[in-house]
Amino acid sequence: MSYDHSRKRLSTWGFEPVGEEEGGYLEPRFTLDHWLNRRSYIQDFINFELPNGALHKYQNWSSTEKNELKNYYFIVLRNRNTGVSKIPALSSTPTGNKNASTNMSRVTAWNYYLAFVAQSLVIEADERVNWSVRRLNSEEKRLLFDSRHLLRWNNSINAYYIPFELGFVSPGDPFKVYQFLESNDLIGSNHLQTVCRLVDWCRQLTHFSGGWDADSIFNQWQYRGFPPIEKVINGTIDITRPADGIKKRTGGCWGTTGFLRMCLRTVNIPVKLERKAGHALANFISAQRYITHGDDLYNQMFKTETQIPVFRLLINQAT
């Protein structure tokens, strides 16, 4: 046990040196599998969809699979990037006027899933936020821990993919996304405050141009899948209009709602995409608030009239 000066509390998730001579390796005084076994309210929701459609429940994972999750966990715990690519490798690459699509091999999908679950587990076990997943209901925990809320298997293309209802954004390194939230002071004292801070940041987003054909998407994000989340955060150029400079481009209401979902899950705030009149909106279910339309976050009024408080944009279920 040691005192964490940066967070002003005791830290129990330390490491102890092993070996009598200098240079011994560090061994964690913590076993993730045992920790999860004592927390069924988390373990029961860690499920990965297999290509045959069956759910591969954590309780049935092999020791190798559990060790893979453990390795990601300790990487994140040490405040290091997980190593998954900021641009998912595509199992097939759409070109021309074919629609952009993020499709991945099983290995690629599995590693993104493990990285995101590890990020959520570190947030919970290391108490890096003021809330706990213990307070979430079953639907909310599935949004965080069930792979079908990150990506899904598609028999017709023999690959994992991101479906319409999850939002038009591709995953990146979850720890880098978490760092983005932390470095911009977007993590508040509760769910609602954090939602408001991220929504406020989104004023600087720019709606993409053109359609969802692969060439158009490549021109704006230099990728033929859905916009990668790290590129949305950092900004890209439109190679057909380089004079416009770097902009934080988002894929309209569907892309923005996907962006909110993926950002907030790195701090264990579940968000559900809902479809209304052909458009996407974010349901911040644990904060009991909605956005009526994903594009509202950067429309001309909200983008320029910065004195408009964020809470004016959020509505409750009754509204």
N, C-alpha and C positions, 0 to 999 in steps of 0.2 A: 504494500500500500504506500502511496506517495501523495504529496500535496501538489495539485495542479494550480500553479500561480496564475496562469492566464484565465482560468475559469473559476478560481477561488473556491475550490472544493477538493476533497480527498478523491484520488483516483485509484480504483481497485483493479483496473485492467492493465496492470503493468507487466514488465518482463524481468526475468532474473537471469544472470549469467550462468552458463553451464560449462563445466570444465575447470580444472585446477590451474591451467596455464593461461597467460594473457592471450586474448584472441578467441576465447571460447564464444560460441554462438549464444543468442538470446532465445530463451524458451518462454512462451507465454504461460502465465499462471491462470489459465482460463481454457475451458473446453467448450467450444461452440455447440457441439452436439448435445452435451449434458445440459447446457443452458437452455437449449430449445426443448429438450425433453421435459423440462420443468415448466415450460410455458406453452401449453397446448393452444392457448388463445392466439399464438403466432404460428406454431408449427403446423397446426391443422390447415392453414391457408397457404402454405408453401407447396404449390403444385405446378408441375410443368406439363404442358400438353405434348403428347407424343404424336408422331406421324400417323398412327392408327386412330387418333382421336381420344385415346384413353388418357386419363390424368395420372401422371407419375408423382405420387404423393411422397413428401419428404421422408415419411416413416419407412418407405420402401426403397429409398435410394441406396445405392451401393456405398461401401466405405470410400471408394474412389470419388464418387460424385459428392459425397459429404465433405471430403477433403478439399475438393475444388472450391466449394463454397467457403470453407474455412480459410483457404488461402486468400481469396478475395476479401474476406472479412478483415484479416489482419493487415492487408495492404491498406485498406481504407482507414482502419484504426490508427495506423501510423501516419495518416494524412498524406498518402501518396496516391497518384493517379492509378487507376485500376489496370491500365494498359489496353483496354478495348479501344478500337479505333474511333476517331471522331466522325468517320464516314464509314458506315457499314459496308462490307464487301458484298456486292450483289451476286446472286447465283446466276442471274441472267440479266442482261443489260438492254433495256428498251431504247430504241432509237427513232429518229424522225418524228412522225406524228402519232406514234404509239404513246399511250399514257405513261407517265412516270410511275414507277412502282418500286417500293423497297421490299425486295425478296431476298431471303437469306438461307444459307445451308443450315442444317441442324447444329453443326458445331458453332457457327457464328451466332445463331439465335440463343443457344444454350449459354454461351459466355456473356452475352448482354444481359440475359435474365439473371444469371448468377451475380453479376456486378451490381445490378439494381437491387436485388434482394440483400446483398451484403451491405450496400449503402444504408438501406432501411434498418438493418439489424444493428449496425454501429450507432446510428442515430438513437435507437431505442436503448441498447445495452449500455452505451457510454453516456447516456443522458445529455445529448448535445442540444436538445431543445427543451422547452418547458412543458411539453405534453408527452403523453404515452399512447401507444397503439392499444393499450389495454382498454381505453375508453371508447374505441371504435366499435361499431356494430359489424356484423358478418359481411354485409355488402361492402362496407368501407375497407375492411381488411382484404377482401378479394381484389379490390382495385389496386392494392399495394403489392400483394404477394402472389397472386395467381398469374401465371404467364400469359393467359388469354387476354389480360388487360394491358399487355405490352406488345404482343405479337401473337399471330395464330398460324396454324398449319393449313395449307391449301393443297388438296390432292391434285387439283387440275394443273398446278404449276410445279408440283413436287418440291415445295419449299415453304418456309415460314414467310409471312408477309404482314404488313400493317394494313388492316382493313379500314374502310371508310369511317366506321363508328368510333375508332380510336383516335382519329385526328390525323391530319396530314403533316407529320413531322417524324424524322428518323432519329433513333437513339444515338447518343454519344457516350462519353465517359461520365457516369453519374456523379463521381466525386468532383469532376470539373464543373458540372452543373451546380452542385452544392457550393463549391467555392465561389461561383458567380453570385449566388444568393448571399453568401456570407460577406464577401468583399464589398458588395453594394449595400450592405446593411438592410437587406430585404427580409431577414428572418426576425419576426416580431416576438412578442411575449405569448401570443396565442395564434390559433388558426386564422381568425378573421383579420388580425393586424398584419399577418404575413401575406395573406391574400391581397389586402389593400396595398401593401407596399409593392408587390409584384405587378399588380394592375397599374399602379401609378408609373412604374418603370416602363410599361408597355406603351406609353404615349409616344415613345421614340421609334416604334416600329413603323414600317412602311409596307403597305399592301402590294403584293406582287403584281406584275402585269402579264397580259396574255392568258393562255390556257394551261392545262395540265399535260400538254404533250411533252415528251422527253426532251426535245431540243430547246423548248422555251424554258423548262426548268433548269437545264444545263447552263443556259446563258446567264441565269440569275444566281444559281448556287454552285455551278461547276460540278454537278452531280446529277445522275439520271434517276435517282429515287426521290422520295419525298425530302423536303428541306431538312438537312441535318441540324439538330438543335444547337450544336456549338457554332455553326455558321450563322444561325439566326441571331445568337447572342453577340457574336463578334462582328457581324456584317460582311457583306460581299459586294462585288461590283457586278453590274450587268455588262457582260462583255460586248453587247451590241451598242451600249451607251456608256463607255468608260468615263466620259466627261462628267457623268452624274455622281461619280465617286462612290465610296463605300457607304452602304445603307444596311440597316438591320431589317432585312426583308422577311416577311412572313406570308405564308400561303393562305391569305384571306381568313375568313372566320373558322374554317376547318383546320387550317394550319395553326392559328393562334390558340384555339381551344386545345389542340394537341400539345402545343408549347406549354401552356399553363399546366396541363395534366402532368407532363414529363418533368417540368421544373419542381412542382410542389410535391411530387411523390418522393423526391430525394430528401425531403424533411418530414416525410410521413403524413402529408396532408392529401387525402384522396379527393380526386376531382372526376366527375362523370360528364362525358359529352352527351348532350341531348340535342335532338334535331327538331327544329320548328320551321315549318314553311320552307323546307329545303335549305335551311341555314343551320349553323352550329352555334350552340351556346354552352357556357360552362356552368355546371352545377357544383358549387363548392359545398358538398353535402354535409360535411362535418361542421362547417361554419354557418350553415343554413342560409346561404346567399346564392344568388344567380347573377349572371350577366345576360342581358336579353339578346345580345348578338356579339359574336366574337370580334367583329370589326369596330364595335363601339369604342374600343380601347385606343384607337388612333384615328378616329374620324376628325374632321377639320376642327370641330368645336373643342373636343376633349384634348386634342393634341396641342392646340394653341392657347386655349383658355386654362392655363395651369392653375388658376385660383379656384377652379371648380374642384371641390373635394371629391376624393375617390368614392366615398360612401354614397354619393349621389348616383353613382353609376350602378351600384349593387342593389338588387331587389330581393325581397323575401319570397317565399313560396306563395303566399296569399296574393301578392301583387302580380 
